[in-house]
């Protein structure tokens, strides 16, 4: 193995782990498997006491369709021992890291297959192209069903690569193994892989590279094995006979429910998803180039046609997401690598090949830079995970200070709203014991609506993470603000920034239930019905559910008219204090971002094009009488 091959060996796993560390939180699409892995690690597999399954997340939040536990069970099995050694604080990173490394090994294994089939340079260019793409490596450690299937389908594609010197029997065995991997991933993880298998086998049959009868036999045996894995495991965890992928296929494809999540044009995968997945624009030129070069034309057909046929057929499904066709990226990238290798090996033969080689190297460098920028921007999309991490720090500071009774057992309750749960919060993060004497309890109630409009419901919480602070009924202080990516912005000389926008709306939302509550309690005091004490004492009147519904329009900027000037002055002072506190806090948290942006604007004379950040989640602390 040459020095360059040794240098390329750790590139893909290192970048996958870098993506994991820069963006450690998860989105709602990943939640089932990450929560299931947590539950298996925490509670084990309760073969004797199945009532423990009621503690699993899927018992409370089953999702629209059932998902398989096979991937989560495998991850939990491998991660459990490592977590016992390094500690629970790194559990989520370990679980995701194992999946990422699994996919990294498979990608390198595929590159090794390309080297054996087409030459060493093809394998090298494949690693460079693949490593400089963003989406595959970003998703590689994410517990999406697609990424459990991705490694299996990539390994399956390798089995259909030509291997010089192999006899017919060995080639047939490799093909049957490839069929098994396709069927396994389709039956257990993602049913659309049936289309990928159909596309691959159709091309091979038309080219007379595979026989029909062995193919059918291999497919049936593979399906029996895959069902023998999925059905018993998933029937146990769901406590009913079930084949999750069949249920998902019926819900999404037969009933057409996937369209409820949005639809895209027929050409979306070709005009949007594939260019983004491949990233490097030269790949879109290198793929058709391979079809024009006689020495690599045949090999390119075997790589490209099945993948594009799969994407074409799957385009008939109205709901489209890039991750649904991510399996096509390795073979398409491999086809581009064939052309790149062809050009590179002739770089000294003519100035055209020499310049083309320089352009190829430059495109790899540019793709790495773009991928890095995309990673940094994507890491700003997880305000929920960031908010809970910040809340834990706030609680530690506030409740373990020398003035607090740190030796007294204290339990704090925290409400997590929908956006927080969808953008990063998992059970791995929900630490129940911050210190030996400080315990935390979490609530994720999101329905029915009347519960969230009940003042007594909110009186049970000490803290809340809220996208709309005004929905937290009662008196609350904003003790933290979490920003998130809100698109790109172009600033010109003299333009302000998106920083600190919307504070007036935040103030109105945070005080939505205060003014009427105060005026009612004052009125009651004058009538002698209460003792006039401030706070949450026995005599305080809080708004009813109907009153909160009526006042909800204030959130859109309407403000209740207060008939006395003193109250307006108080509001102005509080607004000023809030602005000052939030601006100072936000400057500290996003200081690096601000420094970079301001430095760029100095160099460019006031121009800036980059991420626009806006407040997404407020960290609230309930105001307690005398607190």
C-alpha distance (Angstrom), angle and dihedral (degrees) to the residues before:
residue distance angle dihedral
X1 . . .
X2 3.79 . .
X3 3.79 125.3 .
X4 3.80 93.1 -103.6
X5 3.80 90.6 54.6
X6 3.81 90.8 50.3
X7 3.82 89.3 49.7
X8 3.82 92.1 49.7
X9 3.81 93.9 47.6
X10 3.85 97.4 82.9
X11 3.81 97.0 34.0
X12 3.82 100.0 94.0
X13 3.84 97.6 41.8
X14 3.81 90.7 44.4
X15 3.81 92.3 52.6
X16 3.81 92.3 46.1
X17 3.80 90.4 52.9
X18 3.81 90.2 45.8
X19 3.80 89.5 54.7
X20 3.79 88.8 49.5
X21 3.80 93.8 52.0
X22 3.80 94.9 44.6
X23 3.82 92.9 46.6
X24 3.83 105.1 26.2
X25 3.80 97.2 157.6
X26 3.80 128.5 85.2
X27 3.79 139.3 -135.1
X28 3.79 129.4 -129.8
X29 3.83 92.1 -95.3
X30 3.81 88.8 64.5
X31 3.78 95.9 42.9
X32 3.80 101.4 95.7
X33 3.80 96.8 58.7
X34 3.80 96.4 37.8
X35 3.83 91.7 49.3
X36 3.81 91.2 44.7
X37 3.81 91.2 50.9
X38 3.82 89.1 50.5
X39 3.80 92.5 49.9
X40 3.81 93.7 48.4
X41 3.80 91.3 49.0
X42 3.81 92.3 45.4
X43 3.82 102.7 39.8
X44 3.78 101.0 19.5
X45 3.80 122.9 -142.1
X46 3.83 102.8 -50.8
X47 3.79 99.4 -147.4
X48 3.81 92.7 157.1
X49 3.79 101.4 31.3
X50 3.79 106.1 40.3
X51 3.80 91.1 171.9
X52 3.81 85.8 81.8
X53 3.80 86.8 71.8
X54 3.80 86.5 75.1
X55 3.80 86.4 71.2
X56 3.80 90.8 58.2
X57 3.79 116.5 103.6
X58 3.81 94.2 -123.2
X59 3.80 90.0 62.6
X60 3.80 89.4 65.4
X61 3.81 100.2 27.9
X62 3.83 106.9 28.7
X63 3.80 95.4 165.0
X64 3.79 128.2 -138.1
X65 3.81 93.3 -64.8
X66 3.81 131.8 15.7
X67 3.79 117.1 -100.2
X68 3.78 130.4 -154.7
X69 3.79 121.9 -97.4
X70 3.80 93.3 -156.0
X71 3.81 96.2 96.1
X72 3.79 94.2 42.5
X73 3.80 90.9 47.6
X74 3.81 91.4 52.8
X75 3.81 92.8 47.7
X76 3.79 92.8 46.4
X77 3.79 91.1 49.4
X78 3.80 93.4 54.9
X79 3.81 96.0 36.3
X80 3.81 97.9 48.0
X81 3.78 96.0 75.3
X82 3.79 93.7 45.2
X83 3.81 91.6 49.5
X84 3.81 91.2 53.2
X85 3.80 88.5 57.5
X86 3.82 101.8 42.8
X87 3.82 100.7 29.8
X88 3.80 139.1 -106.5
X89 3.80 93.7 -85.0
X90 3.80 88.9 77.4
X91 3.81 97.1 39.0
X92 3.80 97.6 110.9
X93 3.79 92.2 47.0
X94 3.80 90.5 50.6
X95 3.81 94.0 49.4
X96 3.78 93.0 47.9
X97 3.79 92.0 40.3
X98 3.80 91.8 56.8
X99 3.79 91.5 53.0
X100 3.80 90.1 46.9
X101 3.79 92.6 50.7
X102 3.80 91.0 47.4
X103 3.80 89.7 56.1
X104 3.81 91.0 43.2
X105 3.82 91.4 54.8
X106 3.81 90.2 48.6
X107 3.82 92.2 50.2
X108 3.78 91.2 50.1
X109 3.79 89.3 46.5
X110 3.80 89.3 53.5
X111 3.82 89.8 50.3
X112 3.79 88.1 51.7
X113 3.80 89.0 53.8
X114 3.80 90.1 51.6
X115 3.80 90.4 51.9
X116 3.79 91.8 53.4
X117 3.80 93.1 44.5
X118 3.80 102.5 41.2
X119 3.78 109.2 9.6
X120 3.78 140.7 -80.2
X121 3.81 96.4 -79.4
X122 3.80 92.1 57.0
X123 3.81 90.3 56.1
X124 3.79 91.3 48.4
X125 3.79 94.1 49.8
X126 3.78 89.8 47.0
X127 3.82 91.4 56.0
X128 3.81 91.3 48.0
X129 3.80 93.6 48.0
X130 3.80 93.5 44.1
X131 3.80 94.3 45.6
X132 3.80 92.3 50.8
X133 3.82 93.4 51.7
X134 3.78 115.4 93.8
X135 3.77 112.1 -152.6
X136 3.81 102.8 52.4
X137 3.80 94.1 50.8
X138 3.80 93.0 40.2
X139 3.80 91.6 52.3
X140 3.82 94.9 38.3
X141 3.81 93.8 91.1
X142 3.80 96.0 36.4
X143 3.79 115.7 107.8
X144 3.79 95.4 -126.9
X145 3.82 115.3 139.9
X146 3.80 85.7 -122.8
X147 3.79 91.8 61.8
X148 3.80 93.3 51.0
X149 3.80 86.4 52.8
X150 3.81 93.7 41.9
X151 3.80 95.1 71.2
X152 3.79 92.0 48.1
X153 3.81 94.4 48.4
X154 3.81 92.3 46.8
X155 3.80 89.9 51.0
X156 3.81 88.1 47.6
X157 3.81 91.1 53.2
X158 3.79 88.7 54.4
X159 3.81 90.5 59.8
X160 3.80 90.2 62.4
X161 3.80 94.9 52.8
X162 3.80 113.6 109.4
X163 3.79 115.2 -104.2
X164 3.82 115.4 -160.5
X165 3.79 114.6 -129.6
X166 3.82 97.5 19.2
X167 3.80 117.5 132.4
X168 3.80 123.5 -129.6
X169 3.81 94.4 -98.4
X170 3.80 93.0 53.1
X171 3.80 91.5 47.7
X172 3.81 90.9 50.8
X173 3.80 91.2 51.1
X174 3.80 90.5 51.2
X175 3.79 91.1 49.8
X176 3.80 91.9 49.7
X177 3.80 89.5 50.6
X178 3.78 89.0 51.5
X179 3.82 90.5 51.2
X180 3.80 89.6 49.9
X181 3.82 91.8 53.2
X182 3.81 92.7 48.1
X183 3.81 91.9 49.1
X184 3.81 92.5 44.5
X185 3.81 93.0 52.7
X186 3.81 92.4 43.7
X187 3.79 97.6 47.3
X188 3.82 94.8 44.4
X189 3.80 107.8 29.2
X190 3.82 117.0 12.9
X191 3.79 124.9 10.4
X192 3.83 93.6 -159.2
X193 3.81 88.2 73.9
X194 3.80 85.6 79.7
X195 3.82 85.2 74.1
X196 3.79 90.4 50.7
X197 3.80 90.9 51.6
X198 3.80 90.5 46.8
X199 3.81 90.9 51.8
X200 3.82 93.2 47.9
X201 3.80 94.8 47.1
X202 3.81 93.7 43.8
X203 3.80 91.1 57.8
X204 3.80 92.7 45.7
X205 3.80 92.4 48.5
X206 3.80 92.3 48.9
X207 3.80 89.1 50.2
X208 3.83 90.5 47.2
X209 3.80 90.5 -123.1
X210 3.79 94.6 127.6
X211 3.80 136.3 36.1
X212 3.78 121.8 -123.1
X213 3.80 100.5 -136.4
X214 3.85 97.4 52.2
X215 3.79 88.0 45.0
X216 3.80 93.4 55.5
X217 3.79 91.8 45.0
X218 3.81 92.5 49.6
X219 3.82 90.8 47.6
X220 3.81 94.3 51.3
X221 3.81 93.9 46.6
X222 3.78 90.9 46.5
X223 3.82 91.8 51.0
X224 3.82 91.1 50.9
X225 3.81 90.9 52.1
X226 3.80 93.0 45.8
X227 3.82 92.8 48.5
X228 3.79 88.7 47.0
X229 3.81 87.8 59.3
X230 3.81 101.2 40.1
X231 3.80 104.8 38.4
X232 3.85 99.5 52.0
X233 3.81 94.4 42.1
X234 3.79 96.2 44.5
X235 3.79 94.6 40.5
X236 3.80 88.1 56.9
X237 3.79 96.0 49.4
X238 3.82 94.0 42.3
X239 3.82 90.7 41.0
X240 3.80 92.9 -133.6
X241 3.82 135.4 75.3
X242 3.80 105.6 -82.9
X243 3.77 145.4 152.8
X244 3.82 101.1 -160.3
X245 3.79 98.8 -159.7
X246 3.80 92.0 51.9
X247 3.80 89.5 51.3
X248 3.81 90.3 47.6
X249 3.80 92.4 47.7
X250 3.80 91.6 50.6
X251 3.81 92.1 48.0
X252 3.80 97.2 45.4
X253 3.80 105.0 30.5
X254 3.82 106.7 24.7
X255 3.80 98.1 35.6
X256 3.80 91.6 32.7
X257 3.81 93.2 -134.5
X258 3.80 92.9 142.9
X259 3.81 87.5 75.4
X260 3.82 87.3 68.6
X261 3.82 86.3 74.9
X262 3.79 91.9 57.1
X263 3.77 137.7 -78.2
X264 3.80 133.3 -118.8
X265 3.82 134.6 -159.7
X266 3.79 120.0 -84.1
X267 3.82 92.1 -106.8
X268 3.81 95.7 47.2
X269 3.80 96.2 109.0
X270 3.80 92.4 52.3
X271 3.80 98.6 40.5
X272 3.80 98.9 37.5
X273 3.80 118.8 8.6
X274 3.81 102.3 43.9
X275 3.84 94.8 47.0
X276 3.81 89.3 50.1
X277 3.79 94.0 45.7
X278 3.81 93.7 48.4
X279 3.84 90.4 40.0
X280 3.80 97.9 179.1
X281 3.83 105.1 91.3
X282 3.80 90.9 -151.4
X283 3.81 89.1 67.1
X284 3.80 88.1 65.9
X285 3.81 87.6 56.8
X286 3.80 97.2 40.1
X287 3.81 93.8 55.1
X288 3.84 96.0 60.2
X289 3.80 89.1 38.4
X290 3.81 88.8 61.7
X291 3.81 89.6 60.2
X292 3.82 90.5 58.2
X293 3.82 97.3 50.6
X294 3.82 110.8 86.1
X295 3.81 95.7 -151.3
X296 3.82 94.8 57.1
X297 3.82 102.1 22.4
X298 3.80 95.9 99.7
X299 3.81 94.0 47.2
X300 3.81 91.2 47.9
X301 3.79 91.8 54.2
X302 3.80 91.3 55.6
X303 3.79 90.7 52.3
X304 3.79 101.8 40.0
X305 3.80 108.5 34.3
X306 3.85 98.2 59.7
X307 3.81 91.3 46.7
X308 3.80 95.2 48.2
X309 3.80 91.1 43.6
X310 3.81 88.9 54.4
X311 3.81 92.0 49.2
X312 3.81 91.1 47.1
X313 3.80 94.2 52.2
X314 3.81 92.7 43.2
X315 3.80 89.6 52.1
X316 3.82 87.1 75.0
X317 3.81 88.0 72.2
X318 3.86 105.7 90.9
X319 3.81 96.7 -145.1
X320 3.79 109.2 71.0
X321 3.79 133.7 -177.4
X322 3.79 128.9 168.2
X323 3.80 92.4 -122.8
X324 3.81 90.1 62.2
X325 3.81 91.3 68.7
X326 3.80 98.8 31.5
X327 3.83 89.6 112.5
X328 3.82 88.9 72.7
X329 3.81 93.5 61.6
X330 3.85 100.2 82.2
X331 3.84 97.0 52.7
X332 3.81 92.6 42.5
X333 3.80 90.1 48.8
X334 3.80 88.6 48.0
X335 3.81 90.3 55.1
X336 3.79 89.9 52.7
X337 3.80 88.3 49.4
X338 3.79 89.7 57.9
X339 3.81 90.5 58.9
X340 3.80 92.9 42.5
X341 3.81 90.9 52.3
X342 3.81 90.5 47.8
X343 3.81 90.7 54.3
X344 3.81 95.3 41.4
X345 3.79 95.9 52.0
X346 3.83 89.1 54.7
X347 3.82 96.5 45.2
X348 3.80 92.9 114.9
X349 3.81 95.5 47.1
X350 3.80 99.0 72.7
X351 3.78 141.8 -0.8
X352 3.83 90.0 -112.7
X353 3.78 92.4 58.9
X354 3.80 90.4 42.1
X355 3.81 93.5 53.4
X356 3.79 91.3 42.6
X357 3.81 89.5 53.9
X358 3.81 90.8 51.7
X359 3.79 89.8 49.9
X360 3.81 89.7 51.0
X361 3.81 91.6 52.5
X362 3.80 90.1 46.1
X363 3.81 91.5 50.5
X364 3.82 90.6 53.1
X365 3.80 90.2 51.4
X366 3.80 92.0 47.4
X367 3.81 91.1 48.0
X368 3.80 91.0 52.7
X369 3.80 89.9 52.2
X370 3.80 93.2 47.2
X371 3.80 91.0 46.2
X372 3.81 90.2 51.7
X373 3.80 91.0 51.1
X374 3.81 90.3 48.7
X375 3.81 90.2 50.9
X376 3.80 92.4 52.2
X377 3.80 91.8 47.9
X378 3.81 92.9 45.7
X379 3.79 90.6 52.1
X380 3.82 87.6 64.5
X381 3.82 91.5 63.4
X382 3.82 98.4 80.1
X383 3.83 107.0 76.2
X384 3.81 93.4 150.9
X385 3.78 94.7 60.4
X386 3.79 91.4 43.4
X387 3.81 91.4 48.2
X388 3.80 94.2 54.1
X389 3.80 91.7 47.4
X390 3.80 89.9 51.4
X391 3.80 91.6 46.0
X392 3.80 91.1 55.0
X393 3.81 89.1 52.9
X394 3.81 91.2 48.6
X395 3.80 91.8 49.5
X396 3.80 92.2 48.6
X397 3.78 90.6 51.0
X398 3.79 95.8 44.4
X399 3.79 100.7 39.8
X400 3.80 101.9 35.4
X401 3.80 96.4 47.8
X402 3.82 116.5 124.7
X403 3.80 89.7 -105.4
X404 3.81 92.9 57.0
X405 3.76 123.4 84.8
X406 3.80 94.4 -108.3
X407 3.80 93.8 170.9
X408 3.80 93.1 59.1
X409 3.77 118.9 89.8
X410 3.79 108.2 -113.1
X411 3.80 130.2 -177.6
X412 3.78 118.8 -162.0
X413 3.79 122.4 -166.5
X414 3.80 121.4 -144.5
X415 3.79 128.9 -165.9
X416 3.80 116.2 -148.6
X417 3.80 115.0 -161.2
X418 3.80 125.8 -145.6
X419 3.81 97.4 -95.0
X420 3.80 91.6 49.9
X421 3.79 91.7 52.5
X422 3.80 92.6 45.8
X423 3.80 95.5 50.3
X424 3.76 107.3 51.7
X425 3.79 115.7 -41.3
X426 3.80 116.1 123.6
X427 3.79 134.6 161.9
X428 3.79 88.5 -100.8
X429 3.81 87.5 67.1
X430 3.79 96.5 43.3
X431 3.78 96.9 94.9
X432 3.77 110.4 -168.4
X433 3.82 96.5 -168.1
X434 3.79 116.5 42.5
X435 3.80 90.1 168.0
X436 3.82 132.5 -1.4
X437 3.81 89.3 -92.6
X438 3.80 101.3 31.8
X439 3.80 116.8 78.4
X440 3.78 129.6 -179.3
X441 3.80 130.8 -152.4
X442 3.80 121.8 -167.7
X443 3.78 131.4 -151.3
X444 3.82 126.2 -165.1
X445 3.80 99.7 178.3
X446 3.80 109.8 157.4
X447 3.78 103.0 159.4
X448 2.97 157.3 85.5
X449 3.84 95.1 37.0
X450 3.80 94.2 -137.5
X451 3.80 90.2 62.9
X452 3.80 91.0 57.9
X453 3.82 88.8 51.2
X454 3.77 93.5 54.0
X455 3.85 111.6 102.9
X456 3.80 90.8 -153.0
X457 3.80 89.5 59.9
X458 3.80 91.4 59.0
X459 3.80 93.0 44.8
X460 3.80 88.3 69.8
X461 3.82 93.8 65.8
X462 3.77 132.1 81.6
X463 3.80 96.4 -171.5
X464 3.78 136.5 16.2
X465 3.79 136.8 -169.1
X466 3.79 106.6 -144.7
X467 3.76 136.3 176.7
X468 3.82 87.5 -163.7
X469 3.81 109.0 32.0
X470 3.80 92.4 -166.6
X471 3.78 90.6 70.1
X472 3.80 89.5 67.9
X473 3.80 100.5 88.4
X474 3.78 117.4 -141.3
X475 3.78 133.1 26.5
X476 3.79 115.7 -31.3
X477 3.77 135.7 167.0
X478 3.80 121.0 -141.6
X479 3.80 102.6 -128.7
X480 3.78 98.0 167.5
X481 3.77 143.2 15.5
X482 3.78 126.9 -152.6
X483 3.77 119.4 -157.7
X484 3.79 125.9 -155.3
X485 3.76 138.6 -171.9
X486 3.82 112.9 -79.3
X487 3.78 103.2 176.4
X488 3.77 132.3 -75.9
X489 3.77 124.8 -53.5
X490 3.78 135.0 -160.7
X491 3.80 114.9 -147.5
X492 3.77 121.9 -167.5
X493 3.80 129.0 -164.5
X494 3.79 107.7 -66.5
X495 3.81 95.2 19.0
X496 3.76 119.4 128.4
X497 3.78 122.0 -132.5
X498 3.75 136.1 -110.4
X499 3.79 88.6 -115.1
X500 3.79 114.3 119.3
X501 3.81 94.8 4.5
X502 3.78 118.0 154.6
X503 3.82 99.7 26.5
X504 3.79 92.1 134.2
X505 3.79 89.4 54.6
X506 3.80 90.0 47.6
X507 3.79 90.4 51.4
X508 3.80 91.6 49.8
X509 3.80 91.0 47.5
X510 3.78 93.2 47.3
X511 3.79 90.9 51.8
X512 3.80 99.0 38.9
X513 3.79 93.7 115.6
X514 3.79 99.2 33.3
X515 3.78 106.2 75.4
X516 3.76 98.4 52.7
X517 3.79 90.2 40.7
X518 3.80 90.3 54.5
X519 3.78 95.2 44.6
X520 3.81 91.5 49.3
X521 3.79 92.8 48.2
X522 3.81 90.6 47.8
X523 3.77 89.4 50.7
X524 3.78 91.3 50.1
X525 3.78 90.6 48.1
X526 3.79 91.3 55.9
X527 3.80 89.0 51.9
X528 3.79 90.8 51.6
X529 3.79 95.2 -114.8
X530 3.82 95.8 121.6
X531 3.74 136.4 33.2
X532 3.80 94.6 -118.7
X533 3.80 96.0 -118.0
X534 3.76 117.9 150.5
X535 3.79 123.2 -126.4
X536 3.74 130.7 30.7
X537 3.75 99.7 -32.4
X538 3.72 126.8 138.6
X539 3.79 94.1 -84.0
X540 3.81 98.4 50.8
X541 3.79 114.9 114.6
X542 3.79 117.4 -146.8
X543 3.80 124.2 -165.8
X544 3.77 119.7 -90.7
X545 3.79 122.8 -121.6
X546 3.78 90.6 -101.6
X547 3.79 91.6 52.0
X548 3.78 91.5 49.9
X549 3.81 90.8 51.1
X550 3.77 89.9 50.1
X551 3.79 92.5 49.8
X552 3.81 95.2 44.9
X553 3.81 89.7 94.5
X554 3.79 88.1 70.7
X555 3.81 86.8 76.1
X556 3.78 89.7 72.4
X557 3.76 93.0 61.1
X558 3.79 102.4 -81.3
X559 3.77 111.3 130.1
X560 3.78 127.7 -156.7
X561 3.77 112.7 -113.8
X562 3.78 112.1 -117.8
X563 3.79 113.6 -155.8
X564 3.79 98.7 -145.9
X565 3.81 130.1 67.8
X566 3.80 93.2 -141.2
X567 3.78 90.4 63.5
X568 3.79 91.6 49.2
X569 3.81 90.1 51.3
X570 3.79 90.1 49.9
X571 3.79 89.9 52.1
X572 3.80 91.3 50.6
X573 3.79 91.7 51.0
X574 3.80 92.5 47.4
X575 3.79 90.4 47.4
X576 3.78 90.9 51.9
X577 3.80 91.7 48.7
X578 3.80 90.8 48.4
X579 3.80 92.2 50.3
X580 3.78 92.0 50.5
X581 3.81 93.7 47.5
X582 3.78 95.3 45.9
X583 3.79 94.2 44.8
X584 3.81 92.1 51.2
X585 3.78 91.5 46.7
X586 3.80 93.9 46.6
X587 3.80 92.2 47.1
X588 3.77 89.4 56.8
X589 3.79 94.9 48.0
X590 3.76 97.5 43.8
X591 3.75 97.5 30.9
X592 3.80 93.9 121.5
X593 3.78 92.1 49.5
X594 3.80 90.9 48.8
X595 3.78 92.8 47.1
X596 3.80 92.1 51.7
X597 3.77 92.8 46.4
X598 3.79 93.9 46.0
X599 3.81 92.0 46.0
X600 3.79 90.5 52.1
X601 3.80 91.1 48.9
X602 3.79 90.7 52.2
X603 3.81 90.9 52.4
X604 3.81 94.0 43.9
X605 3.77 96.0 43.5
X606 3.80 94.8 -107.9
X607 3.80 101.5 -36.1
X608 3.79 122.7 126.4
X609 3.78 133.1 170.2
X610 3.74 114.9 -177.1
X611 3.81 147.2 90.5
X612 3.78 118.7 -19.8
X613 3.78 112.1 -145.1
X614 3.78 125.1 -157.6
X615 3.82 135.0 174.3
X616 3.80 110.4 -89.3
X617 3.79 107.3 161.7
X618 3.80 130.8 28.7
X619 3.77 121.6 -154.7
X620 3.81 106.8 -139.3
X621 3.78 131.2 -165.2
X622 3.77 118.5 -163.7
X623 3.77 114.3 -118.8
X624 3.79 109.1 -122.5
X625 3.79 123.4 -160.5
X626 3.79 108.3 -93.4
X627 3.85 89.9 3.2
